[in-house]
Amino acid sequence: MFQQILNLVCLRKLRAGLLQQRFAKCLEDELAEEFLELLLRLMGLVFYLDPHFRRNIRGFSARYLFQSKDSGVVVAVIFANNEMIVKETEIASTNITVVFRDQQTLMKFLLAPAPDVLQAMLSQDISYEGNINYLAKFAYMAKHLQLQVQKVVSG
């Protein structure tokens, strides 16, 4: 009940709806520059609003760092205490650090029907340091969110 009141007061449904529209447009137009930022902001809001999506982080603890090869993009994501925190700075003690050639590469990888980590590494699109299972978990959450957004927009 408290969560529903908090969602209403913070206008989370409205903000999530607007972000879903921007995210869907980003997917259609392949606007990779905004992709990671929109994905994480939308993911954070959907965790608050959707109890089924929130199950993905219940009891989940992880520290991610995403960065481009030129360090032009640096985003950290921390999952702890059933919450998701996004920072636009480097963090220490990550479970996985993902270095990608550019945002377009990351976008294609995360939204692929079946992300192929080996192919991405062989083509030097993505490199990582840490436990690859965390990347698979994040790709699953991103794909789930993409399907949810596309269902809302199309139907």
N, C-alpha and C positions, 0 to 999 in steps of 0.2 A: 504494500500500500504506500509506504514511504517513498519507494522508488518511483511509483506512478505520479505522485504529487511532485516530486523533484523533477521528473521529466517534463511535466506540464509547466512548472514555474520557469524552468530553464529553456523552454521552447525547443526541446531536443527533437521532437518529431518534425517540426517545421524546418529546423536546421538540417536534419537528416534528409528530408525531402529535397531541399535545395541542393545539398551536396550530392545526392543520388542523381539529380538531373545533370549537374556539372560533370560528375563521374561518367555517366552514360555518354554525354557529349564528348568527353575526353576519349572514351573507348571508340566511339564512332569516327572521330576526327584523328585519332592516334596522336593526340597532343601529349607527347611523352614528357614535356617539360613540367607539366602539372601533375602527371600521373602519380608519382610516389606520395606527394603531399596530399592530394585528394584521397588516395587510397587509405592512407593512415588516418586522416581526419574522419572520413566516413566510417572506417572500421571502428574507431573509438566511439563514435556516436551509436553505431549499431549494437555494440556491446552493451550499452546502457539500455537500449530500447527493446532488443530482441532476446528473450530468455533462451531461445534455442541456439542462437549464435553465441551467447554468453557462455554456453557450456564448453566452447572451445578453449576458454582460458580459466575455467574453474580448476583451481589447484595447479595451474600451469605457471611455471616460473622460468623465465628466459630473458636473455639480454642479446639483442641484435644490433649490428651496426651495418648500415648500407652506405656505400660511398662509391663515387665514380673514380675512374683511374686518375683523372686530373684533380681529384678532391674538390671539384666544383659543387658536388652534391654530397652532403654528409648528414645522415639522419640515423638517429638511434631510437630503438623501440625497446621498452622494458615492460615485461609482463610480470607482475608480482601482486600478491594479495588480491587476486581476482580483478585487477585493474590493468589498464594499458596506458603507459606514459610515453609520449613522443618528445624527443629532444633533437634540436638541430645542431648538435655538437657531438664530438666523439666521446665515447664512454670507455671505461676500462673494464676488464674482466667479462668480456662478451662470451656467449656460448658459440656464436658464429659471427664472423665478419665477412660480408659479401662485397666484393669489389667488382663492379660491372663497367663495361666499356663506355656506355652512355645510358641515359634514361630510356631510350627507345629499346635497347637491348633488355633492360630489366623488365620493361613493360611486356615485351613479347614473351619473355621467359615466364613471368608470373601468370600471364593470361593464356598461355598455350593450353590446348585441350589436355595434353599430357606432358608437363614440363620435363624435358630431357636434360638432366644435370650433366651427364657425361658428354653429350654433344655440345652443350654450352661451354664446357671446360675445354674440349678439344678444339673448338673454333675460337678459343680465347675470348669469348664474350663475357664470361664470368669466371672469377676465381674466388676461392673462399678459404678461410682459416677457421677451424673449429669442427663442430659436429654437424654433418650434412643433414641429419634427421631434423634439425631445427629449421633448415631451409625448406624441407619438404612440408613441415607443419605450417609454415608461413604461406607457402604456395597453395596449400589446401584451403586455408582461411581466405586468401585473396580470391581464389577461384569460386568458393562458396559465395562470397560477397558479390562477385561479378554476376553470377547466375541469379542471385536475389535481385540485384539492381535491374538486370535485363528483363526479369519477369515483371517487376513493378512498372517499368517504362513501357513494355509492350502489351501488358494486359491490364 
